[in-house]
Amino acid sequence: MVAKIYKPHELNKVAQLGTTDFKRNEFTGVNLSTFVPQFTKIHYTSIKRTIEQKVGILGTELEHTIMIVVRHNPEFEEMEKVKVANGTEYDIVDVSADDSDNYITYDIITMRKSEKVEGA
């Protein structure tokens, strides 16, 4: 299968990739998770699944996920969260890295919208 080559103008959305840190709320004494950006201004585009792909993931842990494409960076595999321009945070479920020897490669990041649990 030949990998798709994305044109620069297709990667027209911006996100941050990062990790999670836990900070203690001084008033309640509860640890709250916070997003810690490691990479800012990562350009990406969304990938749409075909109907066959949507049916194939029904009932799996991938059912309520979305996918984005970014330029390959081996460090992205260590990231836990994605924060898009509107402030929505996503948990990274999987990073499908293209570590081939091709000149231009892309990673597919599968992610699920974060569920904020305040005071947990």
C-alpha distances in whole Angstrom, upper triangle without the diagonal:
4,6,9,12,16,19,22,24,21,22,25,26,28,28,30,28,31,33,35,39,42,45,48,50,54,55,54,53,49,46,44,40,39,36,36,34,32,30,31,30,26,25,22,21,20,17,18,17,17,20,18,17,20,22,20,21,25,27,25,26,23,24,26,24,22,19,19,17,19,19,18,21,22,25,24,23,27,27,29,29,28,31,30,33,35,35,33,32,29,29,25,24,21,19,15,16,13,15,13,16,14,17,16,14,15,16,16,19,20,24,27,30,33,36,39,41,45,47,45
4,6,9,12,15,19,21,18,19,23,24,26,27,28,27,30,32,35,39,42,45,48,50,53,55,54,53,49,46,44,40,39,35,35,33,31,29,29,28,24,22,20,19,19,16,18,17,18,21,20,18,22,24,22,23,26,29,27,27,24,26,27,24,22,19,18,16,17,17,16,20,21,24,23,23,26,27,28,29,27,30,29,31,33,34,32,31,29,29,25,24,21,19,15,15,12,14,12,14,12,14,13,12,13,14,15,19,20,24,27,30,33,36,39,42,45,47,46
4,6,9,13,16,18,15,16,19,21,22,23,25,23,26,29,32,35,38,41,45,46,50,51,50,49,46,43,40,36,35,32,32,29,27,25,26,24,20,19,16,15,16,14,16,16,17,20,19,17,20,23,21,22,25,28,25,25,22,24,25,22,19,16,15,12,13,13,13,16,18,21,19,19,23,23,25,25,24,26,25,27,30,31,29,28,25,25,22,21,18,16,13,12,9,12,11,13,10,12,10,9,9,11,11,15,17,21,24,27,29,33,35,38,41,44,43
4,6,10,13,14,12,13,16,18,20,21,23,23,26,28,31,35,38,41,44,46,49,51,50,49,46,43,40,36,35,31,31,28,27,24,24,22,19,16,14,13,13,11,14,14,15,19,19,17,20,23,22,22,25,28,26,26,22,24,24,21,18,15,13,10,12,12,13,17,19,22,20,20,24,24,25,25,23,25,23,25,27,29,27,27,24,25,22,22,19,17,14,14,11,14,13,15,12,13,10,9,9,11,11,15,17,20,23,26,29,32,35,38,41,43,42
4,7,10,12,10,11,15,17,19,20,22,22,25,28,32,35,38,41,44,46,49,51,50,49,46,43,40,36,34,31,30,27,26,23,23,20,17,15,13,12,14,13,16,17,19,22,22,21,23,26,25,25,28,31,29,28,25,26,26,23,20,16,14,11,11,10,12,16,18,21,19,21,24,24,26,25,23,24,23,24,27,28,27,27,25,26,23,23,21,18,16,14,12,15,14,14,11,11,8,8,8,12,13,16,19,22,25,27,29,33,35,39,41,44,43
4,6,8,6,7,11,13,15,17,20,20,24,27,30,33,36,39,42,43,47,48,48,47,44,41,38,34,32,29,28,25,24,21,20,18,15,12,10,9,11,11,14,16,18,22,23,21,23,26,25,25,28,31,29,28,24,25,25,22,18,15,12,9,9,9,12,16,19,20,18,20,24,23,24,23,20,22,20,21,23,25,24,24,23,24,22,23,20,18,16,15,14,16,16,17,13,13,9,9,8,11,12,15,18,20,23,25,27,31,33,36,39,42,41
4,6,5,7,10,13,15,18,20,21,25,28,31,35,38,40,44,44,48,49,49,48,46,43,39,36,33,30,29,26,25,21,20,17,15,12,11,10,13,14,17,19,21,25,26,24,26,29,29,28,31,34,32,31,27,28,28,24,21,18,14,12,11,11,14,17,21,22,21,23,26,25,26,25,22,23,20,21,24,26,25,26,25,26,24,25,23,21,19,18,17,19,19,19,15,14,11,12,11,14,15,18,21,23,26,27,29,33,35,38,40,43,43
4,5,6,8,11,13,15,18,19,23,26,30,33,36,38,41,42,45,47,47,46,44,41,37,34,31,28,27,23,22,19,17,14,12,9,10,10,14,15,18,21,23,27,28,26,27,31,30,30,32,35,33,31,28,29,28,25,21,18,14,12,11,10,13,16,20,21,19,22,25,23,25,23,20,21,18,18,21,23,24,24,24,25,23,25,23,21,20,19,17,20,20,20,17,14,11,12,12,15,16,18,21,22,25,26,28,32,33,37,39,42,41
4,5,6,10,12,15,18,20,24,28,30,33,37,38,42,42,45,46,46,46,44,41,37,34,32,28,28,24,24,20,18,15,13,10,10,9,13,15,17,21,23,26,28,26,27,30,30,30,32,35,33,32,28,29,27,24,21,18,15,13,12,13,16,19,23,23,21,24,27,25,26,24,21,20,18,17,20,22,23,24,24,26,24,26,25,22,22,21,20,23,23,23,20,18,15,16,15,17,17,19,21,22,25,25,28,31,33,36,38,41,41
4,5,8,11,14,17,19,23,26,29,32,35,37,40,41,44,45,45,45,42,39,36,32,30,27,27,23,23,20,18,15,13,9,8,6,9,11,13,17,19,22,24,22,23,27,27,26,28,31,29,28,25,25,24,21,17,15,11,10,10,12,15,18,21,22,20,22,25,23,24,22,19,19,16,16,19,21,21,22,21,23,22,23,22,20,19,19,18,21,21,22,19,18,14,14,13,14,14,16,18,19,22,23,25,29,30,34,36,39,39
4,6,8,11,14,15,19,22,25,28,32,33,37,38,41,42,42,42,39,36,33,29,27,23,23,20,19,16,14,11,9,5,4,5,9,11,14,17,20,23,25,23,23,27,27,26,28,30,28,27,23,24,23,19,16,13,10,8,7,9,13,15,18,19,16,19,22,19,21,19,15,16,13,14,16,18,18,19,18,20,19,21,19,17,17,17,17,19,20,21,19,17,13,13,11,12,13,14,16,17,20,20,23,26,28,31,33,36,36
4,7,10,14,16,20,23,26,29,32,33,36,37,40,41,41,41,38,36,32,29,26,23,23,20,20,16,14,11,10,6,6,6,10,13,15,19,22,25,27,24,25,28,29,27,29,32,30,28,25,25,23,20,17,15,11,11,10,12,16,18,21,21,19,22,23,21,22,19,16,15,12,11,14,17,17,18,18,21,20,22,22,20,20,20,20,23,24,25,22,21,17,17,15,16,15,16,18,18,20,20,23,26,27,31,32,36,36
4,7,11,13,17,20,22,25,28,30,33,33,36,37,37,37,35,32,28,25,23,19,20,17,17,14,12,9,8,5,5,6,9,12,15,18,21,24,26,24,23,27,27,26,28,30,28,26,23,23,21,18,15,13,10,10,10,12,16,17,20,20,17,20,21,18,19,16,12,11,8,8,11,13,13,15,15,18,17,20,20,18,19,19,20,23,25,26,24,22,19,18,15,15,15,14,16,16,17,17,19,22,23,27,29,32,32
4,7,10,14,17,19,22,25,26,30,30,33,34,34,34,32,29,26,23,20,16,16,13,14,11,8,5,5,5,6,9,11,15,17,21,24,27,29,26,25,29,29,27,29,30,28,26,23,24,22,19,16,14,11,11,10,12,15,16,19,18,15,18,19,16,17,14,10,9,6,6,10,11,12,13,14,16,16,19,19,17,19,19,20,22,25,26,24,22,19,18,15,15,15,14,16,15,17,16,18,21,22,25,27,30,30
4,7,10,13,16,18,21,23,26,27,30,31,31,31,28,26,22,19,16,13,13,10,11,9,7,6,5,7,7,10,11,15,18,21,24,27,28,25,25,28,28,25,27,28,26,23,21,22,20,17,14,13,10,11,10,12,15,14,17,15,12,16,16,13,13,10,7,6,4,6,9,9,10,10,11,13,13,16,16,15,17,18,20,22,24,26,24,23,20,18,15,14,14,12,14,13,14,14,15,18,19,22,23,26,27
4,7,10,13,15,18,20,23,24,27,29,29,28,26,23,20,16,13,10,9,6,7,6,4,6,6,9,10,13,15,18,21,23,27,29,30,27,26,30,29,27,29,29,27,24,22,23,21,18,16,15,12,13,11,13,15,13,15,13,11,14,13,10,11,8,6,5,6,8,11,10,11,9,10,12,12,16,16,15,18,17,20,21,24,26,25,24,21,19,16,15,15,13,15,13,15,14,14,18,18,21,22,25,25
4,7,10,13,17,19,23,24,27,29,29,28,25,22,19,15,13,9,8,6,6,5,7,9,8,11,11,14,15,18,21,22,26,29,29,26,26,29,28,25,27,28,25,21,20,22,20,17,15,14,12,13,11,13,13,11,13,10,8,10,10,6,8,6,5,6,9,11,14,12,12,10,10,10,9,13,13,12,15,15,18,19,22,24,24,23,20,18,15,13,13,11,13,11,14,14,13,17,17,20,22,24,24
4,7,10,13,16,19,21,24,26,26,25,22,18,16,12,10,7,5,4,5,6,9,12,11,14,15,18,18,21,24,25,29,31,32,28,28,31,29,26,28,28,25,22,21,23,21,18,17,17,15,16,14,16,16,13,14,10,9,11,9,5,6,5,6,8,11,14,16,13,13,10,10,10,10,13,14,13,17,17,20,20,24,26,26,25,23,21,18,16,16,13,14,13,15,14,13,16,16,19,20,22,21
4,7,10,13,17,19,22,24,23,22,19,16,13,10,8,6,5,7,7,10,12,15,15,18,18,21,21,23,26,27,30,32,33,29,28,31,30,26,28,28,25,21,21,23,21,19,19,18,18,19,17,19,18,16,15,12,10,11,8,6,5,6,9,10,14,17,18,15,15,11,11,10,10,13,14,14,18,18,21,22,26,28,28,28,26,23,21,18,18,15,15,14,15,15,13,15,15,17,18,20,19
4,7,10,13,15,19,21,20,18,15,12,10,6,6,5,6,9,10,13,15,18,18,21,21,23,23,25,27,28,32,33,34,30,29,32,31,27,28,27,25,21,21,23,21,19,20,20,20,22,20,22,22,19,19,15,14,14,11,9,7,7,10,12,15,18,19,15,15,11,11,10,11,14,16,17,20,21,25,25,29,31,32,32,29,27,24,21,20,17,17,15,15,14,12,13,12,14,15,16,15
4,7,10,13,15,18,17,15,13,9,8,6,5,7,7,10,12,15,17,20,20,24,24,27,27,29,31,32,36,37,37,34,33,35,34,31,32,31,28,24,25,27,24,23,24,24,24,25,24,25,25,22,21,18,17,17,14,12,10,11,14,14,18,20,21,17,17,14,15,13,15,18,19,20,24,24,28,28,32,34,35,35,32,30,27,24,24,21,21,18,18,18,14,15,14,14,14,15,14
4,7,9,12,15,14,12,9,6,5,4,6,9,10,14,15,19,20,24,24,27,27,30,29,31,33,34,38,39,39,36,34,37,36,32,33,31,29,25,26,28,25,24,25,26,26,28,27,29,28,26,25,21,20,20,17,15,13,14,17,17,20,23,23,19,18,16,16,15,17,20,22,23,27,28,31,32,35,38,38,38,36,33,31,28,27,24,23,20,20,19,15,15,13,12,12,12,11
4,6,9,12,11,9,8,5,5,6,7,10,11,15,17,20,21,25,26,29,29,32,32,34,36,37,40,41,42,39,37,40,39,35,36,34,32,28,29,31,28,27,28,29,29,31,30,31,31,28,28,24,23,24,20,18,17,16,19,18,22,23,23,19,20,17,19,18,20,23,25,26,30,31,34,35,39,41,41,41,39,36,34,31,30,27,26,23,23,21,17,17,14,14,12,11,12
4,6,9,8,6,5,4,6,9,10,14,15,19,21,24,25,28,29,32,33,35,35,37,39,39,43,44,45,41,40,42,41,37,38,36,34,30,31,33,30,30,31,32,32,34,33,35,35,32,31,28,27,27,24,22,20,20,22,22,25,26,26,22,22,20,22,21,23,26,28,30,33,34,38,38,42,44,45,45,42,40,37,34,33,30,29,26,25,23,20,19,16,14,12,10,11
4,6,6,5,5,6,7,10,11,15,16,20,23,26,26,29,30,33,34,36,35,37,39,40,44,44,45,42,40,42,42,38,38,37,35,31,32,33,31,30,31,33,33,35,34,37,36,34,34,30,29,29,26,24,22,21,23,22,25,26,25,21,22,20,22,22,25,27,30,32,35,36,40,41,44,46,47,46,44,42,39,36,35,31,31,27,26,23,20,18,15,13,10,9,11
4,6,5,8,9,11,14,15,18,19,23,25,28,29,32,33,36,37,39,39,41,43,44,47,48,49,46,44,46,46,42,42,40,39,35,36,37,34,34,35,37,37,39,38,40,39,37,37,33,32,33,29,27,25,25,26,25,28,29,28,24,25,24,26,26,29,31,34,35,39,40,43,44,47,49,50,49,47,45,42,39,38,35,34,31,29,27,24,22,19,17,14,12,14
4,6,8,11,12,15,16,20,22,25,28,31,31,34,35,38,38,40,40,42,43,44,48,48,50,46,44,46,46,42,42,40,39,36,37,37,35,35,36,38,38,40,39,42,42,39,39,36,34,35,32,30,27,26,28,27,29,30,28,25,26,25,27,27,30,32,35,37,41,42,45,46,50,52,52,52,49,47,44,41,40,36,36,32,30,28,24,22,19,16,13,11,13
4,5,9,10,14,16,20,22,25,28,31,31,34,35,38,38,39,39,41,42,43,46,46,47,44,42,44,44,40,39,37,36,33,34,35,32,33,34,36,37,39,39,41,41,39,38,35,34,34,31,29,26,25,27,26,29,30,28,25,25,24,25,25,28,30,33,35,39,40,44,45,49,51,51,51,49,46,43,40,39,35,34,30,28,26,22,20,17,14,11,8,10
4,7,9,13,15,19,20,24,27,30,30,34,34,37,38,39,39,41,42,43,46,47,47,44,42,44,43,40,39,37,36,32,34,35,33,33,34,36,36,39,38,40,40,37,37,33,32,32,29,27,24,24,27,26,29,31,29,26,26,24,25,25,28,29,32,34,38,39,43,43,47,49,50,50,47,45,42,39,38,34,33,30,28,26,22,21,17,15,12,9,10
4,6,10,13,16,18,22,24,28,28,31,32,35,35,36,35,37,39,39,42,43,44,40,38,40,40,36,36,34,32,29,30,31,29,29,31,32,33,36,35,37,37,35,34,31,29,29,26,24,21,21,24,23,26,28,27,23,23,21,22,21,24,26,29,31,35,36,40,40,44,47,47,47,45,42,39,36,35,31,30,26,24,23,19,17,14,11,9,6,7
4,7,10,13,15,19,21,24,25,28,29,32,32,34,33,35,36,37,40,41,41,38,36,38,38,34,34,32,30,27,28,29,27,27,28,30,30,32,32,34,33,31,30,27,26,25,22,20,18,18,21,20,24,26,25,21,21,18,19,18,21,23,26,27,31,32,36,37,40,43,44,44,41,38,36,32,31,28,27,24,22,20,17,15,13,11,9,8,7
4,6,10,12,16,19,22,22,25,26,28,28,30,29,31,33,34,37,38,39,35,34,36,35,31,32,30,28,25,26,27,24,24,25,27,27,29,29,31,31,29,28,25,24,24,21,18,16,15,17,17,20,22,21,17,17,15,16,15,18,21,24,25,29,30,34,35,39,41,41,41,39,36,33,30,29,25,24,21,19,17,13,12,9,8,7,7,7
4,7,9,13,15,18,19,22,22,25,25,27,26,28,30,31,34,35,36,33,31,33,33,29,29,28,26,22,23,24,22,21,22,23,24,26,25,28,27,25,25,21,20,20,17,15,12,11,14,14,17,20,19,15,15,12,13,12,15,17,20,22,25,26,30,31,35,37,38,37,35,32,29,26,25,21,21,17,16,15,11,11,9,9,9,10,9
4,6,10,13,15,16,19,19,22,23,25,25,27,29,30,34,35,36,33,31,34,33,30,30,30,27,24,24,25,22,21,22,22,22,24,23,25,25,23,23,20,18,19,17,14,11,10,12,11,15,17,17,13,13,10,12,12,15,18,20,21,25,26,29,30,34,36,36,35,33,30,28,25,24,20,20,17,16,15,11,12,10,11,11,12,13
4,6,9,12,12,15,16,19,19,21,21,24,26,28,31,33,34,31,29,32,32,28,29,29,26,23,22,24,21,19,19,20,19,21,20,22,22,20,20,17,15,16,14,11,9,7,9,8,12,14,14,11,11,8,10,10,12,16,18,18,22,22,26,27,30,32,32,32,29,27,24,21,21,17,18,15,15,13,11,13,11,13,14,16,16
4,6,9,10,14,15,18,19,22,23,25,28,29,33,35,36,32,32,35,34,30,32,31,29,25,24,27,24,22,21,21,20,21,19,21,21,18,18,15,14,15,13,10,10,9,10,10,13,15,16,13,14,11,13,13,14,17,19,18,22,22,25,26,29,31,31,30,28,26,23,21,21,18,19,17,17,16,14,16,15,17,17,19,19
4,6,7,10,11,15,16,19,20,23,26,28,32,34,35,31,31,34,33,30,32,32,29,25,24,26,24,21,20,19,18,18,16,17,18,15,16,13,12,14,12,9,10,9,9,8,11,13,15,12,13,11,13,13,14,17,18,17,20,20,23,23,27,28,28,27,25,23,20,18,19,16,18,16,17,17,15,18,17,19,20,22,22
4,7,10,10,14,16,19,21,23,26,28,32,34,35,31,31,34,33,30,32,33,30,26,25,27,25,22,21,20,18,18,15,16,15,12,13,10,9,12,10,8,10,10,10,11,14,15,18,16,16,14,15,14,14,17,17,16,19,18,20,21,24,25,25,24,22,21,19,17,18,16,18,17,19,19,18,21,20,22,23,25,25
4,7,7,11,13,16,18,21,24,26,30,33,33,30,30,33,32,30,32,32,29,26,25,27,25,21,20,18,15,15,12,12,13,11,12,10,9,12,11,9,12,11,10,10,12,13,16,15,16,14,15,15,14,18,17,15,18,16,19,19,22,23,23,22,19,18,16,15,16,14,17,16,19,19,18,22,22,24,25,27,27
4,6,9,12,15,17,20,24,26,30,33,34,30,30,34,33,31,33,33,31,28,26,28,25,22,20,18,15,15,12,13,15,13,15,13,12,15,15,12,14,12,10,9,10,10,14,13,14,14,15,16,16,19,19,17,20,19,21,22,24,25,25,23,20,19,17,16,17,16,18,17,19,19,19,22,22,25,25,28,28
4,6,9,13,15,19,22,25,28,31,33,29,29,33,33,30,32,34,31,28,26,28,25,22,19,18,14,14,11,12,14,13,17,15,13,17,17,15,16,14,11,10,10,9,13,13,15,15,16,18,17,21,20,18,20,19,20,22,24,25,23,21,19,18,16,16,17,16,18,18,20,19,20,23,23,27,27,30,30
4,6,10,13,16,19,22,25,28,29,26,26,30,29,27,30,31,28,26,23,25,23,19,17,14,11,10,7,8,11,10,14,13,11,14,15,13,15,13,10,10,9,10,14,14,15,14,14,16,15,18,17,15,16,15,17,18,21,22,20,19,16,15,12,12,13,12,15,15,18,18,19,23,23,26,28,31,30
4,7,10,13,17,20,23,26,28,25,25,29,28,26,29,31,28,26,23,25,23,19,16,14,10,9,6,8,11,12,16,15,13,16,18,16,17,15,12,12,10,11,14,15,16,16,16,18,16,19,18,16,17,16,17,19,20,21,19,18,14,14,11,12,12,12,15,16,18,19,20,24,25,28,30,33,33
4,7,10,13,16,19,22,24,21,21,25,25,23,25,27,25,23,20,21,19,16,13,10,6,5,5,8,11,13,16,16,13,16,18,15,17,14,11,12,10,11,14,15,15,15,14,16,14,17,16,14,14,14,15,18,19,21,19,18,14,13,10,10,10,10,12,13,16,17,19,22,24,27,29,32,32
4,7,10,13,16,19,21,18,19,22,22,21,23,26,24,22,19,20,18,15,11,9,6,5,7,10,13,15,18,19,16,18,20,18,19,16,13,14,11,13,15,16,16,16,15,17,16,17,16,15,15,15,16,19,21,22,20,19,16,14,11,11,10,10,12,13,16,16,19,23,25,28,30,34,33
4,7,10,13,16,18,15,15,19,19,18,20,22,21,19,16,16,15,12,8,6,4,6,9,13,15,17,20,20,17,18,20,18,18,16,13,14,12,13,15,16,15,15,13,15,14,15,15,14,14,16,17,20,22,24,22,22,18,16,13,12,9,10,10,11,13,14,17,21,23,26,29,32,32
4,7,10,13,14,12,12,16,16,15,18,20,19,18,14,15,14,11,8,5,6,7,11,14,16,18,20,21,18,19,21,19,19,18,15,17,15,17,18,20,17,18,15,17,15,15,14,14,13,15,16,19,21,23,21,22,18,16,12,12,9,10,10,12,14,16,19,22,25,28,31,34,33
4,7,9,12,10,10,13,14,13,15,19,18,17,14,13,13,11,8,8,9,11,14,17,19,22,24,25,21,22,24,22,22,20,18,19,17,19,20,21,19,19,17,18,17,17,16,16,16,18,19,23,23,26,24,25,21,19,16,15,12,13,12,13,14,16,20,22,25,29,32,35,34
4,7,8,6,6,10,10,10,12,16,15,15,12,11,12,10,9,9,11,13,17,19,21,23,24,25,22,22,25,23,22,21,20,21,20,22,23,24,21,21,18,19,17,16,16,16,15,18,19,23,24,27,25,26,23,20,17,16,12,13,12,13,15,17,20,23,26,29,32,35,34
4,5,5,6,9,10,11,13,16,16,18,14,13,14,14,12,12,14,16,20,22,23,26,27,29,25,25,28,27,26,25,23,25,23,26,26,27,24,24,22,22,21,19,19,19,18,21,21,25,25,28,26,28,25,22,20,19,16,17,15,17,18,20,24,26,29,32,35,39,37
4,5,5,6,8,10,11,15,15,17,14,12,14,14,14,15,17,19,23,26,27,29,30,32,28,28,30,29,28,27,25,27,25,28,27,29,26,26,23,24,23,21,21,22,21,24,24,28,29,32,30,31,28,26,23,22,19,19,17,19,19,21,25,26,30,32,36,39,37
4,5,5,6,9,10,14,14,17,14,13,15,15,15,16,18,20,24,26,27,29,30,31,28,27,30,29,28,27,26,28,27,30,30,31,28,27,24,24,23,21,20,21,20,23,23,27,27,30,29,31,28,25,23,22,18,20,17,19,20,22,26,27,31,34,37,40,38
4,5,5,6,9,12,12,14,11,10,12,12,12,12,15,17,20,23,23,26,26,28,24,23,26,25,24,24,23,25,24,27,27,28,25,24,21,21,19,17,16,18,16,19,20,24,25,28,27,28,26,23,20,18,15,16,14,16,17,19,23,25,28,31,34,37,35
4,5,6,7,10,11,12,9,8,10,10,11,12,15,18,21,24,25,27,28,29,25,24,27,25,24,23,22,24,23,26,26,26,23,22,19,20,19,16,17,19,18,21,23,26,27,31,29,31,28,25,22,20,16,16,14,15,15,17,21,22,26,28,32,34,33
4,6,5,9,10,13,11,9,12,13,14,16,19,21,25,28,28,30,30,31,28,27,29,28,26,26,25,27,27,29,29,30,26,25,22,22,21,19,19,21,20,24,25,29,30,33,32,34,31,28,25,23,20,20,17,18,18,20,23,24,28,30,33,36,34
4,6,9,9,11,10,9,12,13,14,15,19,20,24,26,26,28,28,29,26,25,27,26,25,25,25,27,27,30,30,30,27,25,22,21,20,17,17,19,18,21,23,26,27,30,30,32,29,26,23,21,18,18,15,17,17,20,23,24,28,30,34,36,34
4,6,5,8,6,5,9,10,12,13,17,19,22,25,25,27,26,27,24,22,24,23,22,22,22,24,24,27,27,27,23,22,19,18,17,14,14,17,16,20,22,25,27,30,30,32,29,25,22,20,16,16,13,14,14,17,19,21,24,26,30,32,30
4,6,8,8,5,9,11,13,15,19,22,25,28,28,30,30,30,27,25,27,26,24,23,23,25,25,29,28,28,24,23,20,19,19,16,17,20,20,24,26,29,30,34,33,35,32,29,26,23,20,19,15,16,15,17,20,20,24,26,29,32,30
4,7,8,6,9,12,15,17,21,24,27,30,30,31,30,30,27,25,27,26,23,23,24,26,26,30,29,28,24,23,20,19,19,16,17,20,21,25,27,30,32,35,35,37,34,31,28,25,21,20,16,16,15,17,19,19,23,24,28,30,27
4,5,5,9,10,13,15,19,21,24,27,26,27,27,27,24,22,23,22,20,20,21,24,25,28,28,27,23,21,18,16,16,12,14,17,17,21,24,26,28,32,32,34,31,28,25,22,18,17,13,14,13,16,17,18,22,23,27,29,26
4,6,7,8,12,14,17,20,22,25,24,25,24,24,21,19,20,19,16,17,18,21,22,25,25,24,20,18,15,13,12,9,11,15,16,19,22,25,27,31,31,33,30,26,23,20,17,15,11,11,10,13,14,15,19,20,24,26,23
4,6,5,8,10,14,16,19,22,22,23,22,23,19,18,19,18,16,16,16,19,20,23,23,22,19,17,13,12,11,8,10,13,14,17,20,23,25,29,28,30,27,24,20,17,14,12,8,9,8,12,14,15,19,21,25,27,25
4,6,9,11,15,18,21,25,25,26,26,26,22,21,23,21,19,18,18,20,20,24,23,23,19,18,14,14,14,11,13,16,17,21,23,26,28,32,31,33,30,26,23,20,16,15,11,11,9,12,14,16,19,21,25,27,25
4,7,10,14,17,20,24,24,25,25,25,21,20,22,20,17,16,16,17,17,20,19,19,15,14,11,12,12,11,13,16,17,21,24,27,29,32,31,33,29,26,22,20,16,14,10,9,7,8,11,12,16,18,22,25,23
4,7,10,14,16,20,20,21,22,21,18,17,19,17,14,13,13,15,15,18,18,17,14,13,9,10,9,8,10,13,14,17,20,23,25,29,28,29,26,22,19,16,12,10,6,5,5,7,11,13,16,19,22,25,24
4,7,11,13,17,18,19,20,20,17,17,19,16,15,13,12,13,13,16,16,16,13,12,9,10,10,10,11,12,13,16,18,22,24,27,26,26,23,20,16,14,10,8,6,6,6,9,12,15,18,21,24,27,26
4,7,10,14,15,16,17,18,14,14,17,15,14,13,11,13,13,16,17,17,14,14,11,11,10,10,9,10,10,13,15,18,20,23,22,23,19,16,12,10,7,6,4,6,9,11,14,17,20,23,26,29,28
4,7,10,12,14,16,16,13,14,16,14,14,13,10,12,11,14,16,16,14,14,11,13,11,12,11,10,10,12,14,17,19,21,20,20,16,14,10,8,6,5,7,8,11,13,16,19,21,25,27,30,29
4,7,9,11,14,15,12,13,16,15,16,15,12,14,13,16,18,19,17,16,14,15,13,14,12,10,10,10,11,14,16,18,16,16,13,10,6,6,5,6,9,11,15,16,19,22,25,28,30,33,32
4,6,8,11,12,9,12,15,13,15,14,12,14,13,15,18,18,18,17,15,16,13,15,13,10,10,10,10,13,15,17,15,14,11,9,6,5,7,8,11,13,16,18,20,23,25,28,31,33,33
4,6,10,11,10,12,15,15,17,17,15,17,16,18,21,21,21,20,18,19,16,18,15,12,12,10,9,11,13,14,12,11,8,6,4,6,9,11,14,16,20,21,23,27,28,31,34,36,35
4,7,9,8,10,13,13,16,16,15,18,18,20,23,23,23,21,19,19,15,17,14,10,10,7,7,8,10,11,11,10,8,5,4,5,9,10,14,16,20,22,23,27,29,32,34,36,35
4,5,6,8,10,11,14,15,14,17,18,20,23,23,22,20,19,18,15,17,14,10,11,8,9,9,12,13,13,13,11,9,8,8,11,11,15,17,20,22,23,27,28,30,32,34,33
4,5,6,8,10,14,15,16,19,20,23,26,25,24,21,19,18,15,16,13,10,10,7,9,8,11,13,14,14,13,11,10,9,12,12,15,17,21,23,23,27,28,30,32,34,33
4,5,6,7,11,13,14,16,18,21,24,22,22,19,18,16,13,15,13,10,12,10,12,11,15,17,18,18,16,14,13,11,13,12,16,16,20,21,21,24,25,28,29,31,30
4,5,5,9,10,10,13,15,18,21,19,19,16,14,13,10,12,10,7,10,8,11,12,15,17,18,18,16,13,11,9,10,9,12,13,16,18,18,21,23,25,27,29,28
4,6,8,11,12,16,18,21,23,21,20,17,15,13,9,10,8,6,8,8,11,11,15,18,19,19,18,14,12,9,10,9,11,13,16,18,18,21,23,25,27,29,27
4,7,10,12,15,18,21,23,21,20,16,15,12,10,11,10,9,12,11,15,15,18,21,22,22,21,18,16,13,14,12,14,14,16,18,17,20,21,23,25,27,25
4,6,8,11,14,17,19,17,16,13,11,9,7,10,10,9,12,12,16,17,20,23,23,23,21,18,16,13,13,10,12,11,14,15,14,17,18,20,22,24,23
4,7,10,14,17,18,16,14,10,9,6,5,8,9,10,14,15,18,19,23,26,26,26,24,21,18,15,14,11,11,9,11,12,11,14,15,17,19,21,19
4,7,10,13,15,12,10,7,6,5,5,9,11,11,15,16,19,21,24,27,27,27,24,21,18,15,14,10,11,8,9,10,9,12,13,15,17,20,19
4,6,10,12,10,8,6,5,6,7,11,12,12,15,16,19,21,24,26,26,25,22,20,16,14,13,9,10,8,9,9,9,13,14,17,19,22,21
4,7,8,6,6,4,6,9,10,14,15,15,18,19,22,24,27,29,28,27,24,22,19,17,16,12,13,11,11,10,10,13,13,17,18,21,21
4,6,6,6,7,8,12,13,16,17,17,19,20,22,25,27,29,28,27,23,22,18,17,15,13,14,12,12,11,12,15,15,19,20,24,24
4,5,7,10,12,15,16,20,21,20,22,23,25,27,30,31,30,28,25,24,20,19,18,16,17,15,16,14,15,18,18,21,22,25,26
4,6,9,12,15,17,20,22,22,24,25,28,30,33,34,33,32,28,27,23,22,21,18,18,16,16,13,14,16,16,19,20,23,24
4,6,10,13,15,19,21,21,24,25,27,30,32,34,33,32,29,27,24,22,21,18,18,15,14,11,11,13,13,16,17,20,21
4,7,10,13,16,18,19,22,23,26,28,31,34,32,32,28,26,23,21,19,16,15,12,11,8,8,10,11,14,16,19,20
4,7,10,13,15,16,19,21,24,26,29,32,31,31,27,25,21,19,17,14,13,9,9,6,6,9,9,13,14,18,18
4,6,9,12,13,16,18,21,24,27,30,29,29,26,23,19,16,14,11,9,6,5,4,5,8,10,14,16,19,18
4,6,9,11,15,17,20,22,26,29,28,29,26,23,19,16,14,10,9,5,5,6,5,9,11,13,16,19,17
4,6,7,11,13,17,19,22,25,25,26,23,19,16,13,11,7,6,4,7,9,9,12,15,17,20,22,21
4,7,10,13,16,19,22,25,25,26,24,20,17,13,11,8,5,5,7,10,11,13,16,18,22,24,22
4,6,9,13,15,18,21,22,23,21,17,14,10,8,6,5,7,10,13,14,17,20,22,25,27,25
4,6,9,12,15,18,18,19,17,13,10,7,6,5,6,9,12,15,16,20,22,24,27,30,28
4,7,9,12,15,15,17,15,11,9,6,5,6,8,11,15,18,20,23,25,28,31,33,31
4,6,9,12,12,14,12,9,7,4,7,8,11,14,18,21,22,25,28,30,33,35,33
4,6,9,9,11,9,6,6,6,8,11,14,17,21,24,25,29,31,34,36,39,37
4,7,8,10,10,7,9,9,12,14,17,20,24,26,28,31,33,35,38,40,38
4,5,9,9,7,10,11,14,17,19,23,26,29,31,34,36,39,41,44,42
4,6,9,8,12,14,17,20,23,26,30,32,34,37,39,42,44,46,45
4,6,6,10,13,16,19,22,25,29,32,33,37,39,42,44,46,45
4,7,10,13,17,20,23,26,30,32,34,37,39,42,44,46,45
4,7,11,14,17,20,23,26,29,30,34,36,39,41,44,43
4,7,10,13,17,20,23,26,27,31,33,36,38,41,40
4,7,10,13,16,20,22,24,27,29,32,35,38,36
4,6,10,13,16,19,21,24,26,29,32,34,33
4,6,10,13,16,18,22,24,27,30,33,31
4,6,10,13,15,18,20,23,26,29,27
4,7,10,13,16,19,21,25,27,26
4,7,9,12,15,18,21,24,22
4,6,9,12,15,18,21,20
4,6,9,13,15,19,18
4,6,9,12,15,14
4,6,10,13,12
4,6,10,9
4,6,6
4,6
4
